[in-house]
């Protein structure tokens, strides 16, 4: 007997088709969000900051520095998606990344 193989077919779009990747088509796939994008941060169920990403990242880092047991989540204010920030180092280190 032959082994059954599952295959998924998909249509490649212009934005990610190999050989056709231009910088204008990659803007939607930016890994480092703009610092002026609206964001919101929560520590547990409490909102600790809203505003542009720099201000929210600063408030989140300051909360983490004050309370070592704090759990802070940062979200995109437009889409509600999570934003992954590297909080290692000082506030200036966080803002530089």
Backbone as JSON, one array per atom type, in Angstrom:
{
  "sequence": "XXXXXXXXXXXXXXXXXXXXXXXXXXXXXXXXXXXXXXXXXXXXXXXXXXXXXXXXXXXXXXXXXXXXXXXXXXXXXXXXXXXXXXXXXXXXXXXXX",
  "N": [[0.82, -1.18, 0.0], [0.4, 2.26, -0.67], [1.58, 5.23, 0.94], [-0.53, 7.73, 2.27], [-0.58, 11.12, 1.3], [-1.01, 14.37, 2.37], [-1.8, 17.34, 0.74], [-1.65, 20.8, 0.54], [-3.01, 23.3, -1.36], [-2.24, 26.56, -2.5], [-2.67, 29.98, -3.43], [-0.2, 32.12, -4.45], [0.36, 35.45, -3.57], [0.96, 38.66, -5.11], [2.46, 40.26, -3.36], [4.11, 38.52, -1.88], [5.29, 36.8, -3.63], [8.01, 34.93, -4.76], [10.81, 36.6, -6.14], [9.37, 38.75, -6.98], [9.32, 40.63, -5.01], [9.07, 43.73, -3.83], [10.05, 46.79, -2.21], [7.85, 48.42, -1.72], [5.74, 46.64, -1.57], [6.2, 45.3, 0.74], [5.6, 46.85, 2.91], [3.36, 46.3, 4.43], [4.2, 44.22, 5.95], [5.86, 44.99, 8.02], [8.18, 44.6, 10.61], [9.1, 46.15, 12.7], [7.26, 48.32, 14.27], [6.02, 51.67, 13.6], [6.96, 54.45, 15.64], [4.99, 56.26, 16.21], [2.57, 55.01, 16.16], [-0.72, 54.28, 17.38], [-1.09, 52.91, 20.6], [-1.67, 50.64, 23.36], [-1.21, 49.75, 26.76], [-1.33, 47.19, 29.2], [-1.28, 46.25, 32.6], [-1.75, 43.42, 34.04], [-5.18, 43.49, 34.53], [-5.42, 46.17, 34.36], [-5.33, 49.24, 32.69], [-2.42, 50.83, 31.82], [-1.25, 52.68, 30.15], [-1.88, 54.71, 27.29], [-1.54, 55.83, 23.93], [1.07, 57.08, 21.75], [3.49, 54.68, 20.51], [6.08, 54.99, 21.61], [5.63, 56.44, 24.03], [3.95, 54.67, 25.36], [5.59, 52.38, 25.53], [7.58, 53.42, 27.19], [6.12, 53.91, 29.59], [5.33, 51.28, 30.15], [7.82, 50.01, 30.56], [8.73, 51.45, 32.8], [6.83, 50.64, 34.66], [7.46, 47.91, 34.83], [10.02, 48.14, 35.89], [9.48, 49.21, 38.41], [7.87, 47.26, 39.6], [8.82, 44.13, 39.94], [7.4, 41.77, 39.65], [5.44, 42.32, 37.87], [3.25, 41.92, 35.05], [3.18, 42.83, 31.86], [1.34, 43.75, 29.02], [1.33, 44.81, 25.65], [-0.55, 46.41, 23.15], [-1.54, 46.94, 19.73], [-3.16, 49.88, 18.93], [-4.88, 50.21, 16.8], [-5.47, 47.74, 15.55], [-5.67, 45.93, 17.61], [-3.98, 43.87, 17.91], [-1.24, 42.04, 19.43], [1.84, 43.6, 20.52], [5.19, 42.93, 20.41], [7.62, 43.74, 22.58], [10.99, 44.36, 23.5], [12.06, 44.45, 26.64], [14.49, 44.55, 27.93], [17.26, 46.02, 29.65], [17.73, 49.6, 30.04], [15.26, 52.29, 30.12], [15.89, 53.97, 27.99], [17.3, 52.15, 26.37], [15.23, 50.41, 25.61], [13.59, 52.17, 24.16], [15.32, 52.78, 22.08], [15.33, 50.5, 20.55]],
  "CA": [[0.0, 0.0, 0.0], [1.14, 3.52, -0.68], [1.29, 6.13, 2.05], [-1.34, 8.88, 1.89], [0.09, 12.41, 1.5], [-1.91, 15.51, 2.31], [-1.22, 18.49, 0.07], [-2.45, 22.02, 0.59], [-2.73, 24.19, -2.48], [-2.52, 27.95, -2.19], [-2.34, 30.96, -4.44], [0.75, 33.1, -3.97], [-0.02, 36.8, -3.96], [2.05, 39.46, -5.66], [3.28, 40.78, -2.28], [5.08, 37.58, -1.34], [5.74, 35.88, -4.66], [9.47, 35.03, -4.91], [11.28, 37.31, -7.32], [8.55, 39.95, -7.2], [9.2, 41.35, -3.75], [9.57, 45.1, -3.85], [9.91, 47.41, -0.89], [6.5, 48.95, -1.53], [4.8, 45.56, -1.24], [6.54, 44.77, 2.05], [5.22, 47.78, 3.97], [2.35, 45.67, 5.29], [4.85, 43.17, 6.74], [6.89, 45.62, 8.84], [8.37, 43.96, 11.9], [9.32, 47.18, 13.7], [6.2, 49.3, 14.04], [6.35, 53.09, 13.75], [6.85, 54.89, 17.03], [3.81, 57.11, 16.39], [1.34, 54.24, 16.05], [-1.47, 54.25, 18.64], [-0.86, 51.67, 21.35], [-2.22, 50.6, 24.7], [-0.52, 48.77, 27.59], [-2.05, 46.73, 30.38], [-0.59, 45.48, 33.63], [-2.89, 42.63, 34.49], [-6.4, 43.98, 33.9], [-5.41, 47.63, 34.51], [-4.7, 49.99, 31.61], [-1.38, 51.69, 32.4], [-0.85, 53.74, 29.22], [-2.37, 54.76, 25.92], [-0.89, 56.9, 23.18], [1.99, 56.57, 20.74], [4.23, 53.52, 20.97], [7.2, 55.4, 22.46], [5.12, 56.78, 25.36], [3.42, 53.45, 25.97], [6.74, 51.55, 25.87], [8.22, 54.05, 28.35], [5.29, 53.63, 30.77], [5.39, 49.84, 30.42], [9.14, 49.71, 31.13], [8.77, 52.02, 34.14], [6.02, 49.75, 35.5], [8.24, 46.69, 35.04], [11.14, 48.47, 36.78], [8.95, 49.42, 39.76], [7.32, 46.01, 40.13], [9.49, 43.02, 39.25], [6.44, 40.69, 39.4], [4.41, 42.82, 36.94], [3.08, 41.29, 33.73], [2.71, 43.92, 31.0], [1.03, 43.43, 27.62], [1.17, 46.0, 24.81], [-1.37, 46.11, 21.98], [-1.73, 47.92, 18.67], [-4.41, 50.58, 19.16], [-5.73, 50.15, 15.61], [-5.91, 46.38, 15.23], [-5.83, 45.12, 18.81], [-2.97, 42.8, 17.92], [-0.16, 42.24, 20.4], [3.12, 44.15, 20.07], [6.26, 42.31, 21.17], [8.69, 44.68, 22.88], [12.12, 43.84, 24.27], [12.18, 45.34, 27.78], [15.8, 44.43, 28.59], [18.05, 47.24, 29.76], [17.13, 50.82, 30.56], [14.18, 52.86, 29.31], [16.51, 54.44, 26.74], [17.59, 50.96, 25.56], [13.95, 49.94, 25.07], [13.15, 53.14, 23.15], [16.24, 52.73, 20.94], [15.0, 49.34, 19.71]],
  "C": [[0.87, 1.25, 0.0], [0.68, 4.4, 0.47], [0.51, 7.33, 1.53], [-0.59, 10.17, 2.23], [-0.95, 13.51, 1.37], [-1.17, 16.69, 1.7], [-2.18, 19.66, 0.18], [-2.04, 22.91, -0.56], [-3.07, 25.61, -2.07], [-2.05, 28.84, -3.32], [-1.37, 31.97, -3.84], [0.32, 34.48, -4.46], [1.2, 37.57, -4.44], [2.99, 39.93, -4.55], [4.33, 39.83, -1.76], [5.59, 36.58, -2.38], [7.25, 36.02, -4.87], [9.86, 35.69, -6.22], [10.52, 38.58, -7.6], [8.4, 40.77, -5.94], [9.86, 42.71, -3.89], [9.35, 45.73, -2.49], [8.51, 47.95, -0.67], [5.5, 47.86, -1.16], [5.07, 44.98, 0.15], [6.12, 45.68, 3.2], [4.19, 47.18, 4.91], [2.96, 44.62, 6.21], [5.94, 43.73, 7.65], [6.97, 44.95, 10.2], [8.58, 44.98, 13.02], [8.31, 48.28, 13.46], [6.69, 50.73, 14.25], [6.12, 53.53, 15.18], [5.62, 55.75, 17.28], [2.49, 56.35, 16.28], [0.61, 54.21, 17.39], [-1.34, 52.88, 19.31], [-1.52, 51.78, 22.71], [-1.49, 49.49, 25.48], [-1.36, 48.46, 28.82], [-1.08, 46.03, 31.31], [-1.69, 44.7, 34.34], [-4.14, 43.12, 33.77], [-6.51, 45.51, 33.97], [-4.68, 48.28, 33.33], [-3.69, 50.95, 32.23], [-0.95, 52.81, 31.46], [-1.57, 53.58, 27.9], [-1.66, 55.92, 25.23], [0.03, 56.31, 22.13], [2.88, 55.49, 21.36], [5.39, 53.89, 21.89], [6.72, 55.69, 23.89], [4.62, 55.55, 26.09], [4.56, 52.52, 26.38], [7.46, 52.1, 27.1], [7.44, 53.74, 29.64], [5.34, 52.16, 31.16], [6.72, 49.47, 31.08], [9.25, 50.26, 32.55], [7.96, 51.17, 35.12], [6.8, 48.48, 35.82], [9.43, 46.95, 35.97], [10.68, 48.66, 38.22], [8.5, 48.12, 40.4], [7.89, 44.84, 39.35], [8.53, 41.87, 38.93], [5.34, 41.11, 38.43], [4.42, 42.03, 35.64], [2.43, 42.33, 32.83], [2.49, 43.39, 29.59], [0.78, 44.72, 26.88], [0.44, 45.6, 23.54], [-1.39, 47.27, 21.0], [-3.1, 48.56, 18.87], [-5.37, 50.53, 18.0], [-6.31, 48.76, 15.39], [-6.21, 45.53, 16.46], [-4.84, 43.99, 18.91], [-1.87, 43.09, 18.92], [1.08, 42.83, 19.74], [4.19, 43.57, 20.99], [7.38, 43.32, 21.35], [9.75, 43.99, 23.73], [12.39, 44.83, 25.4], [13.51, 45.21, 28.52], [16.5, 45.78, 28.61], [17.27, 48.39, 30.35], [15.96, 51.26, 29.68], [14.73, 53.33, 27.97], [16.86, 53.28, 25.81], [16.33, 50.45, 24.87], [13.51, 50.86, 23.94], [14.05, 53.12, 21.92], [15.94, 51.56, 20.02], [13.72, 49.62, 19.01]]
}
